[in-house]
């Protein structure tokens, strides 16, 4: 684009670009190709041109898409098509999302018959935010109750020892950053749509506080300037392949959740925490040779075991765009504006499809296309439209103000 976010003109152009790509390119792709008029909900396994590759439905994407459509309705325009799309996802969840024991499936057939149950509870996480946003959009009391139940189920499974079968055996116990990171996001969205209610014994703000504290205490390692994906239960480094693996995209996503909270509270400590993560993990993750963000790195710069470690996935780049934008708004530091420009330019140059719209998901290290699909059980209308929506919202309010400083 040739502009950056340090000028009012640059911010205005970025805001307009993100809004246009969201409303004229990204969301129309999914509305046109993915909504299931026969059985309800959304099918996300789509080829480059939007044709269906697989009719199975991921339950977590009924929540992710339902949240996205309802959030656009709540914050951009009360477009009936968005509300209907969210309702379709919510109703599919109500009919087909839960096993008899109450736990949510991960994959079901097109008509809702169960295919796969996974040990973790990400389906519950995204059902919580979808129902919260839909409850606000449709003034639906049942959705509000379902949101609270889903969030309560998520935190109960995530933070009750032994309730989820452990991923590792007793010889090497471990915990991951995902549980506290996702808790921040759920609680922020629940609070934004339904208020700072008490869920499972804590208010949303208290869940956010405890989760941020756990990330800072156990997963951030100042001596290595890195945020770990997995640590021992008491926060120690596990010096094995899994324990040394860094995921820059996850860390940058956590950083912007923390920066978002710092912005809401005008809290300098949270801003410093979030920008510290951005500083560390940009340095760890940015590919100086080819551009873009590596998927995995090793804490000690040793070889990484996963063969896709140097691939460029779509979602870390969307998280980096938000994180650098928020870091600049909070501090006015020019390096964040430059990083935002870098990741924005690289992402839209390599991931965006000028012929059929939306983004490709998976590139080789040099930015060449790995696979042409636009969606699968993990990629759908969430990370990209969330970035476009959030970026356009942030930049629209700051076009005249400049960086949103804390002092």
C-alpha positions as CSV (number, residue, x, y, z in Angstrom):
1,X,0.0,0.0,0.0
2,X,2.9,2.4,0.5
3,X,1.5,3.9,3.6
4,X,1.8,3.3,7.3
5,X,-0.2,3.9,10.4
6,X,1.8,6.9,11.7
7,X,-0.1,9.4,9.5
8,X,-3.8,10.3,9.6
9,X,-3.9,9.6,5.8
10,X,-2.3,6.2,6.3
11,X,-4.6,5.2,9.1
12,X,-7.7,6.3,7.1
13,X,-6.5,4.3,4.0
14,X,-5.7,1.2,6.1
15,X,-9.1,1.5,7.9
16,X,-10.9,1.7,4.5
17,X,-8.9,-1.1,3.0
18,X,-9.6,-3.5,6.0
19,X,-13.3,-2.6,5.9
20,X,-13.6,-3.1,2.2
21,X,-11.7,-6.4,2.2
22,X,-14.0,-7.6,5.0
23,X,-17.3,-6.5,3.6
24,X,-16.7,-6.8,-0.1
25,X,-14.4,-9.7,-0.4
26,X,-14.0,-11.9,2.7
27,X,-17.5,-12.2,4.1
28,X,-19.3,-12.5,0.8
29,X,-17.1,-15.4,-0.1
30,X,-18.3,-17.4,2.9
31,X,-22.0,-16.2,2.7
32,X,-22.0,-17.2,-1.0
33,X,-20.3,-20.6,-0.8
34,X,-20.4,-21.9,2.8
35,X,-23.8,-21.6,4.4
36,X,-25.8,-24.8,4.4
37,X,-29.4,-24.1,3.3
38,X,-30.4,-27.7,3.7
39,X,-29.2,-28.7,7.2
40,X,-28.1,-25.4,8.6
41,X,-24.8,-24.2,9.9
42,X,-21.7,-23.6,7.9
43,X,-19.4,-25.9,5.7
44,X,-15.8,-24.6,5.8
45,X,-14.0,-27.1,3.6
46,X,-13.9,-25.1,0.4
47,X,-11.7,-25.1,-2.7
48,X,-10.1,-21.9,-4.1
49,X,-13.3,-21.0,-6.0
50,X,-15.6,-21.8,-3.1
51,X,-16.6,-25.3,-4.3
52,X,-17.1,-27.8,-1.5
53,X,-14.3,-30.2,-0.8
54,X,-15.8,-32.0,2.2
55,X,-19.2,-31.7,3.8
56,X,-18.2,-32.6,7.4
57,X,-18.6,-29.7,9.8
58,X,-16.3,-28.7,12.6
59,X,-18.4,-27.8,15.6
60,X,-15.9,-25.1,16.8
61,X,-16.4,-23.4,13.5
62,X,-20.1,-23.2,14.0
63,X,-19.2,-21.1,17.0
64,X,-16.4,-19.1,15.4
65,X,-18.6,-18.2,12.4
66,X,-21.6,-17.6,14.5
67,X,-19.6,-15.2,16.6
68,X,-18.2,-13.4,13.6
69,X,-21.6,-12.9,11.9
70,X,-23.2,-11.7,15.1
71,X,-20.3,-9.4,15.9
72,X,-20.6,-7.7,12.5
73,X,-24.4,-7.3,13.1
74,X,-23.7,-5.8,16.6
75,X,-20.9,-3.4,15.6
76,X,-20.9,-2.7,11.9
77,X,-24.5,-2.8,10.6
78,X,-27.7,-4.6,11.4
79,X,-27.6,-6.6,8.2
80,X,-30.3,-9.3,8.2
81,X,-28.2,-11.7,6.3
82,X,-25.5,-11.6,9.0
83,X,-28.0,-12.2,11.7
84,X,-29.6,-15.1,9.8
85,X,-26.1,-16.7,9.2
86,X,-25.3,-16.4,12.9
87,X,-28.7,-17.9,13.8
88,X,-28.1,-20.8,11.5
89,X,-24.8,-21.7,13.2
90,X,-26.3,-21.3,16.7
91,X,-29.3,-23.5,15.8
92,X,-27.0,-26.1,14.4
93,X,-25.0,-26.1,17.6
94,X,-28.2,-26.5,19.6
95,X,-29.4,-29.5,17.6
96,X,-26.1,-31.3,17.0
97,X,-23.2,-29.9,19.0
98,X,-23.4,-31.9,22.3
99,X,-22.8,-35.5,23.2
100,X,-25.3,-37.1,25.6
101,X,-22.8,-36.3,28.5
102,X,-22.9,-32.6,27.6
103,X,-19.4,-32.4,26.1
104,X,-19.3,-30.9,22.6
105,X,-18.1,-32.7,19.5
106,X,-15.3,-31.6,17.3
107,X,-16.6,-32.9,13.9
108,X,-20.0,-34.0,12.8
109,X,-21.5,-35.0,9.4
110,X,-23.3,-32.4,7.3
111,X,-26.6,-33.4,8.8
112,X,-25.1,-33.4,12.4
113,X,-24.2,-37.0,13.2
114,X,-21.1,-37.3,15.4
115,X,-17.8,-38.1,13.7
116,X,-15.1,-37.1,16.2
117,X,-14.9,-36.1,19.8
118,X,-11.5,-34.6,20.9
119,X,-10.1,-34.4,24.4
120,X,-9.9,-30.6,24.5
121,X,-12.8,-28.2,24.8
122,X,-12.3,-25.6,22.1
123,X,-15.8,-26.3,20.7
124,X,-17.1,-25.0,24.1
125,X,-14.9,-22.0,24.0
126,X,-16.2,-20.8,20.7
127,X,-19.8,-21.8,21.4
128,X,-19.5,-19.4,24.4
129,X,-18.5,-16.4,22.4
130,X,-21.0,-17.2,19.6
131,X,-23.9,-17.4,21.9
132,X,-22.9,-14.3,23.8
133,X,-22.7,-12.2,20.6
134,X,-25.9,-13.8,19.2
135,X,-27.7,-13.2,22.5
136,X,-27.0,-9.5,22.1
137,X,-27.8,-9.4,18.4
138,X,-31.1,-11.3,18.7
139,X,-32.0,-10.5,22.3
140,X,-32.1,-14.2,22.8
141,X,-32.3,-15.2,26.5
142,X,-31.6,-18.9,25.7
143,X,-28.4,-17.9,23.9
144,X,-27.3,-15.9,26.9
145,X,-27.8,-19.0,29.1
146,X,-26.0,-21.2,26.6
147,X,-23.1,-18.8,26.5
148,X,-22.7,-19.0,30.3
149,X,-23.0,-22.8,30.3
150,X,-20.4,-23.1,27.5
151,X,-18.0,-20.8,29.3
152,X,-18.5,-22.6,32.6
153,X,-17.9,-25.9,30.9
154,X,-14.7,-24.6,29.2
155,X,-13.1,-23.3,32.4
156,X,-14.2,-26.4,34.4
157,X,-12.6,-28.8,31.9
158,X,-9.5,-26.6,31.4
159,X,-8.7,-25.9,35.0
160,X,-9.9,-28.9,36.9
161,X,-7.0,-31.3,37.2
162,X,-7.8,-34.8,35.8
163,X,-11.0,-33.8,34.2
164,X,-9.5,-33.8,30.7
165,X,-7.3,-36.9,30.0
166,X,-3.7,-35.6,30.2
167,X,-1.8,-35.1,27.0
168,X,1.4,-36.4,28.6
169,X,2.0,-39.3,30.9
170,X,3.2,-39.0,34.5
171,X,6.9,-39.2,33.6
172,X,6.7,-35.7,32.0
173,X,3.6,-33.8,33.1
174,X,3.0,-30.5,31.2
175,X,0.5,-27.8,30.6
176,X,0.0,-25.5,27.6
177,X,-0.5,-21.8,27.1
178,X,-3.7,-22.3,25.1
179,X,-6.0,-22.7,28.1
180,X,-5.3,-19.4,29.8
181,X,-4.9,-17.6,26.4
182,X,-8.3,-18.7,25.2
183,X,-9.8,-17.9,28.6
184,X,-8.9,-14.3,28.1
185,X,-10.6,-14.1,24.7
186,X,-13.7,-15.9,25.9
187,X,-14.1,-13.7,29.0
188,X,-13.5,-10.5,27.0
189,X,-16.1,-11.4,24.5
190,X,-18.6,-12.6,27.1
191,X,-18.1,-9.3,29.1
192,X,-18.4,-7.1,26.0
193,X,-21.7,-8.7,25.0
194,X,-23.4,-9.7,28.3
195,X,-21.5,-7.8,31.0
196,X,-19.0,-8.7,33.6
197,X,-21.0,-11.6,35.0
198,X,-19.8,-14.2,37.4
199,X,-19.2,-17.5,35.6
200,X,-18.0,-20.6,37.5
201,X,-17.2,-18.6,40.6
202,X,-15.4,-15.6,39.0
203,X,-16.3,-12.6,37.1
204,X,-15.1,-12.3,33.5
205,X,-12.5,-9.7,34.6
206,X,-11.2,-12.1,37.3
207,X,-10.8,-14.9,34.8
208,X,-8.9,-12.5,32.6
209,X,-6.7,-11.4,35.5
210,X,-5.8,-15.0,36.6
211,X,-5.1,-16.1,33.0
212,X,-2.8,-13.1,32.3
213,X,-1.0,-13.8,35.6
214,X,-0.5,-17.4,34.7
215,X,0.9,-16.5,31.3
216,X,3.3,-14.0,32.8
217,X,4.4,-16.2,35.6
218,X,4.8,-19.6,33.9
219,X,5.1,-19.1,30.2
220,X,7.2,-15.9,29.7
221,X,10.9,-16.5,30.2
222,X,12.7,-13.2,30.4
223,X,16.1,-14.9,30.5
224,X,15.4,-16.2,27.0
225,X,13.1,-13.5,25.7
226,X,10.6,-16.0,24.7
227,X,7.0,-17.2,25.4
228,X,6.7,-21.0,25.6
229,X,3.9,-23.1,24.3
230,X,4.3,-25.8,27.0
231,X,5.9,-25.9,30.4
232,X,5.9,-28.2,33.4
233,X,2.9,-27.7,35.8
234,X,5.1,-25.4,38.0
235,X,6.2,-23.3,35.0
236,X,9.7,-24.8,34.4
237,X,11.2,-25.3,30.9
238,X,11.0,-28.9,29.6
239,X,14.2,-29.4,27.7
240,X,12.8,-31.7,25.0
241,X,11.4,-31.2,21.5
242,X,7.9,-30.3,22.7
243,X,9.0,-28.2,25.6
244,X,11.4,-26.1,23.5
245,X,8.9,-25.5,20.7
246,X,7.8,-21.9,20.3
247,X,4.8,-20.8,18.3
248,X,5.2,-17.1,17.5
249,X,1.6,-16.8,16.2
250,X,0.1,-18.0,19.4
251,X,2.3,-15.7,21.5
252,X,1.4,-12.7,19.3
253,X,-2.3,-13.6,19.7
254,X,-1.9,-13.7,23.4
255,X,-0.1,-10.4,23.2
256,X,-2.9,-8.6,21.6
257,X,-5.5,-10.0,24.0
258,X,-3.4,-8.5,26.8
259,X,-2.9,-5.2,24.9
260,X,-6.6,-5.1,24.3
261,X,-7.2,-5.4,28.0
262,X,-4.6,-2.8,28.8
263,X,-6.3,-0.4,26.4
264,X,-9.7,-0.9,27.9
265,X,-8.3,-0.4,31.4
266,X,-5.7,2.2,30.6
267,X,-3.3,-0.1,32.4
268,X,0.4,0.6,31.7
269,X,1.5,-2.7,33.3
270,X,-0.6,-4.7,30.9
271,X,0.6,-2.6,27.9
272,X,4.2,-3.2,28.9
273,X,3.5,-6.9,29.2
274,X,1.8,-7.1,25.8
275,X,4.5,-5.1,24.0
276,X,7.2,-7.2,25.7
277,X,5.7,-10.3,24.1
278,X,5.4,-8.6,20.7
279,X,9.1,-7.6,20.9
280,X,10.3,-11.0,21.9
281,X,8.2,-13.1,19.5
282,X,8.6,-10.8,16.5
283,X,12.3,-11.3,16.8
284,X,11.8,-15.0,17.2
285,X,9.3,-15.4,14.5
286,X,9.9,-13.0,11.6
287,X,11.8,-14.6,8.6
288,X,14.5,-12.1,7.6
289,X,15.3,-14.0,4.4
290,X,11.9,-14.5,2.8
291,X,9.5,-12.5,5.0
292,X,6.5,-13.7,6.9
293,X,6.3,-15.6,10.2
294,X,7.7,-19.0,10.8
295,X,5.2,-21.4,12.3
296,X,7.5,-23.0,14.9
297,X,10.9,-22.1,16.3
298,X,13.1,-23.7,19.0
299,X,13.8,-22.0,22.3
300,X,17.6,-22.7,21.9
301,X,17.6,-22.3,18.1
302,X,18.0,-26.1,17.7
303,X,16.3,-28.0,14.9
304,X,12.5,-28.2,15.3
305,X,10.9,-31.7,15.0
306,X,7.7,-30.6,13.0
307,X,8.3,-30.8,9.3
308,X,6.1,-27.7,8.7
309,X,8.0,-25.5,11.1
310,X,9.1,-23.1,8.4
311,X,5.8,-22.9,6.5
312,X,3.7,-19.7,6.5
313,X,0.2,-20.2,7.8
314,X,-2.5,-17.5,7.4
315,X,-3.5,-17.1,11.0
316,X,-0.2,-16.1,12.7
317,X,-0.1,-13.2,10.2
318,X,-3.5,-12.0,11.1
319,X,-2.6,-12.0,14.8
320,X,0.6,-10.2,14.1
321,X,-1.2,-7.5,12.2
322,X,-3.5,-6.8,15.2
323,X,-0.7,-7.1,17.7
324,X,1.6,-4.6,16.0
325,X,-1.3,-2.2,15.4
326,X,-2.3,-2.3,19.1
327,X,1.3,-2.0,20.2
328,X,1.7,1.2,18.1
329,X,-1.5,2.7,19.3
330,X,-0.5,2.1,22.9
331,X,3.0,3.4,22.7
332,X,3.5,5.4,19.5
333,X,6.8,3.6,19.0
334,X,7.8,3.7,15.3
335,X,9.1,0.1,15.2
336,X,5.5,-1.2,15.7
337,X,4.3,0.8,12.8
338,X,7.1,-0.5,10.6
339,X,6.4,-4.1,11.7
340,X,2.7,-3.6,11.0
341,X,3.5,-2.4,7.5
342,X,5.8,-5.3,7.0
343,X,3.4,-8.0,8.0
344,X,0.4,-6.4,6.3
345,X,2.3,-6.0,3.0
346,X,3.7,-9.5,3.0
347,X,0.4,-11.1,4.0
348,X,-1.8,-9.4,1.4
349,X,0.9,-9.9,-1.3
350,X,1.1,-13.7,-0.6
351,X,-2.1,-15.0,1.0
352,X,-4.8,-12.9,-0.8
353,X,-6.4,-14.4,-3.9
354,X,-7.2,-11.7,-6.4
355,X,-9.3,-14.0,-8.6
356,X,-11.7,-15.7,-6.2
357,X,-11.3,-13.6,-3.0
358,X,-10.4,-14.5,0.6
359,X,-7.0,-15.8,1.6
360,X,-5.1,-19.0,0.9
361,X,-4.2,-20.7,4.2
362,X,-0.9,-22.5,3.7
363,X,2.3,-21.3,2.0
364,X,5.8,-22.6,1.7
365,X,8.6,-20.7,3.4
366,X,9.3,-18.6,0.3
367,X,5.6,-17.5,0.1
368,X,4.7,-19.9,-2.8
369,X,1.4,-21.7,-2.5
370,X,1.3,-25.0,-0.8
371,X,-2.3,-25.9,-1.3
372,X,-5.1,-23.9,-3.0
373,X,-7.9,-24.6,-0.6
374,X,-9.6,-21.7,1.2
375,X,-11.0,-23.6,4.1
376,X,-11.0,-26.9,6.0
377,X,-12.0,-28.0,9.5
378,X,-9.5,-25.4,11.0
379,X,-9.7,-22.5,8.5
380,X,-13.0,-20.6,8.0
381,X,-14.4,-17.2,8.6
382,X,-12.6,-16.3,11.8
383,X,-9.0,-15.2,12.0
384,X,-9.0,-13.2,8.8
385,X,-12.4,-11.5,9.2
386,X,-11.7,-10.9,12.9
387,X,-8.4,-9.1,12.0
388,X,-10.2,-7.0,9.2
389,X,-13.0,-6.1,11.6
390,X,-10.9,-5.3,14.6
391,X,-8.3,-3.4,12.5
392,X,-10.9,-1.3,10.7
393,X,-12.6,-0.5,14.1
394,X,-9.3,0.6,15.8
395,X,-8.1,2.6,12.9
396,X,-11.4,4.3,12.3
397,X,-11.5,5.8,15.8
398,X,-7.8,6.8,15.6
399,X,-7.6,8.4,12.2
400,X,-7.6,11.9,13.7
401,X,-6.3,11.1,17.2
402,X,-2.9,9.4,16.4
403,X,-1.7,6.7,18.7
404,X,-3.9,6.0,21.7
405,X,-1.4,6.7,24.5
406,X,-1.8,5.7,28.1
407,X,-0.3,8.9,29.6
